[in-house]
Amino acid sequence: MKVSIIIPNYNGEELLKKNIPKILDAAENYKEGDTEIIIVDDASTDKSIDYIRNKILNIKNTDKKLKIEFRLLQNKTNLGFSSAVNQGVREAKGEIVVLLNTDVTPEKEFLTPLLKHFKDGRVFAVGCVDKSVEDERIILRGRGLGRWEKGFLVHRRGEVDKTNTLWVGGGSGAFRKSIWDKLSGFNEFYNPFYWEDIDLSYRALKSGYQILFEPKSMVIHEHQKGAIKKRYNPFQIKTIAYRNQFIFVWINATDLDLQFLHLFWLPYHFLKAFLKFDVPFFLGFLKALILLPKIIQSSFKVQKVFVKSDREVLRELAK
């Protein structure tokens, strides 16, 4: 089974220097098929490109023992996370694509337990344990749970000792390319970041595919060093997160009662945001509202392949 490892990069020179050797170790340790590594540079302004061209791409020429192909895709303008990943997946030759952010360090053995699940053709994606480094604390993430509450999908991390999950993270997860293509990959409305992986996983579940979590596969994720917090301030990050939360509901909620509850609870959320002077909430709503005609058009397209209701998906997850 050929595997394509896709690494979206924006100004990640130092992270690439640290993590590419670990990714190579993991690729070499995978014995079930060939591996390719595709780096999608999203118009970096640091020296990432020089490092990739002079160091990484030359590995295939200097070490003939490696059965690994390296490729670089370079964007002239910054397109955002979803677009960069979609670009890499389109170019991928592997049956399975593994997404790794530049701030993610995989364990050497993480690929084999992750990929064994794809022997079942119904499986679309498999997530791994995300050993998250946050404010000098270690938090085990990777498995997601969620429920509809006051008109929105509220998500949270789940315990990492079970195999069911609501979504597979876009920074460290494996996806079957053929199904990815059928679902049209990440929805680029979510650019520059957040909610694109929850959206794709949720659409896959509603389309009848399986999403799994593998506790024996682990990566270390240094969130504080990633591109998002380097480039965006907390106000911008919060605004984008709110915008994408609205977009998710407007695209994916098909149960009529959930659609009604979303509208019913909006005045409550507006009042709450007003009392807390939560400006990003209002900005996020307005930014989503501007996209509403396109969002409605997108929802008609994605909902054509849905075979399950919203409540069916979350009810099965709760088993």
KAKA-V796807 format. One record per residue. N is the residue number from 0. RES is the residue in one small letter. SS is DSSP state (alpha for helix, beta for strand, coil for the rest). PHI is phi as a letter, one per 20 degrees, with the letter a starting at -180 (none if undefined). PSI is psi in radians with two decimals (999 if undefined). Layout:
n:N res:RES ss:SS phi:PHI psi:PSI
n:N res:RES ss:SS phi:PHI psi:PSI
This chain:
n:0 res:m ss:coil phi:none psi:1.96
n:1 res:k ss:coil phi:f psi:2.45
n:2 res:v ss:beta phi:c psi:2.39
n:3 res:s ss:beta phi:d psi:2.09
n:4 res:i ss:beta phi:e psi:2.11
n:5 res:i ss:beta phi:d psi:2.20
n:6 res:i ss:beta phi:c psi:1.82
n:7 res:p ss:beta phi:f psi:2.38
n:8 res:n ss:beta phi:c psi:2.34
n:9 res:y ss:coil phi:b psi:1.94
n:10 res:n ss:coil phi:l psi:0.75
n:11 res:g ss:coil phi:d psi:0.56
n:12 res:e ss:alpha phi:g psi:-0.90
n:13 res:e ss:alpha phi:f psi:-0.65
n:14 res:l ss:alpha phi:f psi:-0.66
n:15 res:l ss:alpha phi:f psi:-0.75
n:16 res:k ss:alpha phi:g psi:-0.65
n:17 res:k ss:alpha phi:f psi:-0.74
n:18 res:n ss:alpha phi:e psi:-0.39
n:19 res:i ss:alpha phi:g psi:-0.75
n:20 res:p ss:alpha phi:g psi:-0.64
n:21 res:k ss:alpha phi:f psi:-0.64
n:22 res:i ss:alpha phi:f psi:-0.68
n:23 res:l ss:alpha phi:f psi:-0.73
n:24 res:d ss:alpha phi:g psi:-0.77
n:25 res:a ss:alpha phi:f psi:-0.69
n:26 res:a ss:alpha phi:f psi:-0.73
n:27 res:e ss:alpha phi:f psi:-0.56
n:28 res:n ss:alpha phi:f psi:-0.30
n:29 res:y ss:coil phi:e psi:2.04
n:30 res:k ss:coil phi:d psi:0.08
n:31 res:e ss:coil phi:e psi:0.01
n:32 res:g ss:coil phi:r psi:3.07
n:33 res:d ss:coil phi:f psi:2.79
n:34 res:t ss:beta phi:c psi:2.45
n:35 res:e ss:beta phi:c psi:2.60
n:36 res:i ss:beta phi:c psi:2.08
n:37 res:i ss:beta phi:d psi:2.09
n:38 res:i ss:beta phi:d psi:2.14
n:39 res:v ss:beta phi:d psi:1.84
n:40 res:d ss:beta phi:e psi:2.11
n:41 res:d ss:coil phi:e psi:1.05
n:42 res:a ss:coil phi:m psi:0.89
n:43 res:s ss:coil phi:f psi:2.60
n:44 res:t ss:coil phi:d psi:-0.03
n:45 res:d ss:coil phi:e psi:-2.73
n:46 res:k ss:coil phi:e psi:0.47
n:47 res:s ss:alpha phi:g psi:-0.82
n:48 res:i ss:alpha phi:f psi:-0.77
n:49 res:d ss:alpha phi:f psi:-0.75
n:50 res:y ss:alpha phi:f psi:-0.75
n:51 res:i ss:alpha phi:f psi:-0.81
n:52 res:r ss:alpha phi:f psi:-0.74
n:53 res:n ss:alpha phi:e psi:-0.48
n:54 res:k ss:alpha phi:d psi:-0.98
n:55 res:i ss:alpha phi:f psi:-0.89
n:56 res:l ss:coil phi:f psi:-0.42
n:57 res:n ss:coil phi:e psi:-0.19
n:58 res:i ss:alpha phi:g psi:-0.67
n:59 res:k ss:alpha phi:f psi:-0.36
n:60 res:n ss:alpha phi:e psi:-0.47
n:61 res:t ss:alpha phi:e psi:-0.43
n:62 res:d ss:coil phi:c psi:1.66
n:63 res:k ss:coil phi:f psi:-0.13
n:64 res:k ss:coil phi:f psi:-0.38
n:65 res:l ss:coil phi:f psi:2.20
n:66 res:k ss:coil phi:e psi:0.97
n:67 res:i ss:beta phi:c psi:2.34
n:68 res:e ss:beta phi:d psi:2.36
n:69 res:f ss:beta phi:d psi:2.42
n:70 res:r ss:beta phi:b psi:2.58
n:71 res:l ss:beta phi:c psi:2.23
n:72 res:l ss:beta phi:d psi:2.23
n:73 res:q ss:beta phi:c psi:2.13
n:74 res:n ss:coil phi:e psi:2.47
n:75 res:k ss:coil phi:e psi:-0.49
n:76 res:t ss:coil phi:c psi:2.72
n:77 res:n ss:coil phi:f psi:2.06
n:78 res:l ss:coil phi:e psi:-0.36
n:79 res:g ss:coil phi:o psi:2.85
n:80 res:f ss:alpha phi:f psi:-0.89
n:81 res:s ss:alpha phi:g psi:-0.78
n:82 res:s ss:alpha phi:f psi:-0.72
n:83 res:a ss:alpha phi:f psi:-0.76
n:84 res:v ss:alpha phi:f psi:-0.79
n:85 res:n ss:alpha phi:g psi:-0.68
n:86 res:q ss:alpha phi:f psi:-0.77
n:87 res:g ss:alpha phi:f psi:-0.72
n:88 res:v ss:alpha phi:f psi:-0.68
n:89 res:r ss:alpha phi:g psi:-0.63
n:90 res:e ss:alpha phi:e psi:-0.17
n:91 res:a ss:coil phi:f psi:2.48
n:92 res:k ss:coil phi:d psi:-0.20
n:93 res:g ss:coil phi:f psi:2.69
n:94 res:e ss:coil phi:f psi:-0.57
n:95 res:i ss:beta phi:d psi:2.36
n:96 res:v ss:beta phi:d psi:2.31
n:97 res:v ss:beta phi:d psi:2.12
n:98 res:l ss:beta phi:e psi:2.24
n:99 res:l ss:beta phi:c psi:2.16
n:100 res:n ss:coil phi:f psi:2.80
n:101 res:t ss:coil phi:f psi:-0.40
n:102 res:d ss:coil phi:e psi:0.29
n:103 res:v ss:beta phi:d psi:2.28
n:104 res:t ss:beta phi:d psi:1.92
n:105 res:p ss:beta phi:e psi:2.59
n:106 res:e ss:coil phi:f psi:2.70
n:107 res:k ss:coil phi:g psi:-0.64
n:108 res:e ss:coil phi:e psi:0.27
n:109 res:f ss:alpha phi:f psi:-0.39
n:110 res:l ss:alpha phi:f psi:-0.77
n:111 res:t ss:alpha phi:g psi:-0.92
n:112 res:p ss:alpha phi:f psi:-0.50
n:113 res:l ss:alpha phi:f psi:-0.73
n:114 res:l ss:alpha phi:e psi:-0.25
n:115 res:k ss:alpha phi:f psi:-0.47
n:116 res:h ss:alpha phi:f psi:-0.33
n:117 res:f ss:alpha phi:f psi:0.04
n:118 res:k ss:alpha phi:f psi:-0.43
n:119 res:d ss:coil phi:e psi:2.02
n:120 res:g ss:coil phi:f psi:-0.24
n:121 res:r ss:coil phi:e psi:-0.25
n:122 res:v ss:beta phi:e psi:2.18
n:123 res:f ss:beta phi:e psi:-0.78
n:124 res:a ss:beta phi:b psi:2.62
n:125 res:v ss:beta phi:c psi:2.26
n:126 res:g ss:beta phi:d psi:2.88
n:127 res:c ss:beta phi:c psi:2.98
n:128 res:v ss:beta phi:f psi:2.18
n:129 res:d ss:beta phi:d psi:1.72
n:130 res:k ss:beta phi:f psi:1.62
n:131 res:s ss:beta phi:e psi:2.22
n:132 res:v ss:beta phi:e psi:1.93
n:133 res:e ss:beta phi:c psi:2.00
n:134 res:d ss:coil phi:l psi:0.82
n:135 res:e ss:coil phi:m psi:0.26
n:136 res:r ss:beta phi:d psi:2.67
n:137 res:i ss:beta phi:d psi:2.11
n:138 res:i ss:beta phi:c psi:2.25
n:139 res:l ss:beta phi:e psi:1.96
n:140 res:r ss:beta phi:d psi:-2.99
n:141 res:g ss:coil phi:p psi:-0.58
n:142 res:r ss:coil phi:d psi:2.24
n:143 res:g ss:beta phi:d psi:2.48
n:144 res:l ss:beta phi:c psi:2.88
n:145 res:g ss:beta phi:a psi:2.84
n:146 res:r ss:beta phi:b psi:2.71
n:147 res:w ss:beta phi:e psi:2.22
n:148 res:e ss:beta phi:b psi:2.12
n:149 res:k ss:coil phi:l psi:0.74
n:150 res:g ss:coil phi:n psi:0.00
n:151 res:f ss:beta phi:c psi:2.74
n:152 res:l ss:beta phi:e psi:2.06
n:153 res:v ss:beta phi:d psi:2.13
n:154 res:h ss:beta phi:d psi:2.71
n:155 res:r ss:beta phi:b psi:2.84
n:156 res:r ss:beta phi:f psi:2.54
n:157 res:g ss:coil phi:d psi:2.91
n:158 res:e ss:coil phi:f psi:2.53
n:159 res:v ss:coil phi:e psi:0.48
n:160 res:d ss:coil phi:d psi:0.17
n:161 res:k ss:coil phi:c psi:2.94
n:162 res:t ss:coil phi:d psi:-0.12
n:163 res:n ss:beta phi:e psi:2.60
n:164 res:t ss:coil phi:b psi:2.66
n:165 res:l ss:coil phi:f psi:-0.55
n:166 res:w ss:coil phi:b psi:2.81
n:167 res:v ss:coil phi:d psi:2.25
n:168 res:g ss:coil phi:f psi:2.46
n:169 res:g ss:coil phi:f psi:-0.14
n:170 res:g ss:coil phi:e psi:-0.19
n:171 res:s ss:beta phi:a psi:1.39
n:172 res:g ss:beta phi:b psi:2.87
n:173 res:a ss:beta phi:d psi:2.46
n:174 res:f ss:beta phi:c psi:2.47
n:175 res:r ss:beta phi:f psi:2.12
n:176 res:k ss:alpha phi:f psi:-0.67
n:177 res:s ss:alpha phi:f psi:-0.68
n:178 res:i ss:alpha phi:f psi:-0.65
n:179 res:w ss:alpha phi:g psi:-0.80
n:180 res:d ss:alpha phi:f psi:-0.70
n:181 res:k ss:alpha phi:f psi:-0.63
n:182 res:l ss:coil phi:e psi:0.02
n:183 res:s ss:coil phi:m psi:0.37
n:184 res:g ss:coil phi:m psi:-2.71
n:185 res:f ss:coil phi:f psi:2.39
n:186 res:n ss:coil phi:f psi:2.11
n:187 res:e ss:alpha phi:f psi:0.00
n:188 res:f ss:alpha phi:f psi:-0.48
n:189 res:y ss:alpha phi:e psi:-0.08
n:190 res:n ss:coil phi:g psi:2.50
n:191 res:p ss:coil phi:e psi:-0.24
n:192 res:f ss:coil phi:a psi:2.91
n:193 res:y ss:coil phi:m psi:2.39
n:194 res:w ss:coil phi:m psi:-0.19
n:195 res:e ss:alpha phi:f psi:-0.61
n:196 res:d ss:alpha phi:f psi:-0.65
n:197 res:i ss:alpha phi:f psi:-0.75
n:198 res:d ss:alpha phi:g psi:-0.87
n:199 res:l ss:alpha phi:f psi:-0.77
n:200 res:s ss:alpha phi:f psi:-0.74
n:201 res:y ss:alpha phi:f psi:-0.73
n:202 res:r ss:alpha phi:f psi:-0.65
n:203 res:a ss:alpha phi:f psi:-0.76
n:204 res:l ss:alpha phi:f psi:-0.76
n:205 res:k ss:alpha phi:f psi:-0.31
n:206 res:s ss:coil phi:e psi:0.02
n:207 res:g ss:coil phi:n psi:0.11
n:208 res:y ss:coil phi:e psi:2.91
n:209 res:q ss:beta phi:d psi:2.47
n:210 res:i ss:beta phi:c psi:2.19
n:211 res:l ss:beta phi:c psi:2.87
n:212 res:f ss:beta phi:c psi:2.32
n:213 res:e ss:beta phi:d psi:1.84
n:214 res:p ss:beta phi:f psi:-0.36
n:215 res:k ss:beta phi:e psi:-0.09
n:216 res:s ss:beta phi:d psi:2.26
n:217 res:m ss:beta phi:c psi:2.52
n:218 res:v ss:beta phi:c psi:2.79
n:219 res:i ss:beta phi:d psi:2.26
n:220 res:h ss:beta phi:c psi:1.95
n:221 res:e ss:beta phi:e psi:1.44
n:222 res:h ss:alpha phi:g psi:-0.64
n:223 res:q ss:alpha phi:f psi:-0.37
n:224 res:k ss:alpha phi:e psi:0.00
n:225 res:g ss:coil phi:f psi:3.00
n:226 res:a ss:alpha phi:f psi:-0.54
n:227 res:i ss:alpha phi:f psi:-0.92
n:228 res:k ss:alpha phi:f psi:-0.30
n:229 res:k ss:alpha phi:f psi:-0.54
n:230 res:r ss:alpha phi:d psi:-0.51
n:231 res:y ss:coil phi:d psi:2.55
n:232 res:n ss:coil phi:e psi:2.89
n:233 res:p ss:alpha phi:g psi:-0.64
n:234 res:f ss:alpha phi:f psi:-0.80
n:235 res:q ss:alpha phi:f psi:-0.73
n:236 res:i ss:alpha phi:f psi:-0.76
n:237 res:k ss:alpha phi:f psi:-0.70
n:238 res:t ss:alpha phi:f psi:-0.79
n:239 res:i ss:alpha phi:f psi:-0.70
n:240 res:a ss:alpha phi:f psi:-0.76
n:241 res:y ss:alpha phi:f psi:-0.80
n:242 res:r ss:alpha phi:g psi:-0.81
n:243 res:n ss:alpha phi:f psi:-0.47
n:244 res:q ss:alpha phi:f psi:-0.73
n:245 res:f ss:alpha phi:f psi:-0.81
n:246 res:i ss:alpha phi:g psi:-0.74
n:247 res:f ss:alpha phi:g psi:-0.84
n:248 res:v ss:alpha phi:f psi:-0.80
n:249 res:w ss:alpha phi:f psi:-0.46
n:250 res:i ss:alpha phi:e psi:-0.70
n:251 res:n ss:alpha phi:d psi:-0.43
n:252 res:a ss:coil phi:f psi:2.03
n:253 res:t ss:coil phi:d psi:-0.34
n:254 res:d ss:coil phi:f psi:2.19
n:255 res:l ss:alpha phi:f psi:-0.65
n:256 res:d ss:alpha phi:f psi:-0.59
n:257 res:l ss:alpha phi:f psi:-0.63
n:258 res:q ss:alpha phi:f psi:-0.73
n:259 res:f ss:alpha phi:f psi:-0.78
n:260 res:l ss:alpha phi:f psi:-0.57
n:261 res:h ss:alpha phi:f psi:-0.82
n:262 res:l ss:alpha phi:f psi:-0.67
n:263 res:f ss:alpha phi:f psi:-0.70
n:264 res:w ss:alpha phi:e psi:-0.13
n:265 res:l ss:alpha phi:g psi:-0.78
n:266 res:p ss:alpha phi:g psi:-0.67
n:267 res:y ss:alpha phi:f psi:-0.81
n:268 res:h ss:alpha phi:f psi:-0.66
n:269 res:f ss:alpha phi:f psi:-0.76
n:270 res:l ss:alpha phi:f psi:-0.76
n:271 res:k ss:alpha phi:f psi:-0.77
n:272 res:a ss:alpha phi:f psi:-0.66
n:273 res:f ss:alpha phi:f psi:-0.78
n:274 res:l ss:alpha phi:f psi:-0.53
n:275 res:k ss:coil phi:e psi:0.03
n:276 res:f ss:coil phi:l psi:0.82
n:277 res:d ss:coil phi:e psi:1.35
n:278 res:v ss:alpha phi:g psi:-0.71
n:279 res:p ss:alpha phi:g psi:-0.54
n:280 res:f ss:alpha phi:f psi:-0.83
n:281 res:f ss:alpha phi:f psi:-0.70
n:282 res:l ss:alpha phi:f psi:-0.72
n:283 res:g ss:alpha phi:f psi:-0.73
n:284 res:f ss:alpha phi:f psi:-0.79
n:285 res:l ss:alpha phi:f psi:-0.72
n:286 res:k ss:alpha phi:f psi:-0.63
n:287 res:a ss:alpha phi:f psi:-0.69
n:288 res:l ss:alpha phi:f psi:-0.64
n:289 res:i ss:alpha phi:f psi:-0.57
n:290 res:l ss:coil phi:e psi:-0.01
n:291 res:l ss:alpha phi:g psi:-0.81
n:292 res:p ss:alpha phi:g psi:-0.74
n:293 res:k ss:alpha phi:f psi:-0.62
n:294 res:i ss:alpha phi:f psi:-0.76
n:295 res:i ss:alpha phi:f psi:-0.75
n:296 res:q ss:alpha phi:f psi:-0.74
n:297 res:s ss:alpha phi:f psi:-0.68
n:298 res:s ss:alpha phi:f psi:-0.67
n:299 res:f ss:alpha phi:f psi:-0.66
n:300 res:k ss:alpha phi:f psi:-0.86
n:301 res:v ss:alpha phi:f psi:-0.53
n:302 res:q ss:alpha phi:f psi:-0.21
n:303 res:k ss:coil phi:f psi:-0.48
n:304 res:v ss:coil phi:e psi:0.02
n:305 res:f ss:coil phi:f psi:2.35
n:306 res:v ss:coil phi:c psi:-0.05
n:307 res:k ss:coil phi:c psi:2.66
n:308 res:s ss:coil phi:e psi:2.96
n:309 res:d ss:alpha phi:f psi:-0.78
n:310 res:r ss:alpha phi:f psi:-0.58
n:311 res:e ss:alpha phi:f psi:-0.76
n:312 res:v ss:alpha phi:f psi:-0.85
n:313 res:l ss:alpha phi:f psi:-0.50
n:314 res:r ss:alpha phi:f psi:-0.71
n:315 res:e ss:alpha phi:f psi:-0.61
n:316 res:l ss:alpha phi:f psi:-0.50
n:317 res:a ss:coil phi:e psi:-0.14
n:318 res:k ss:coil phi:f psi:999
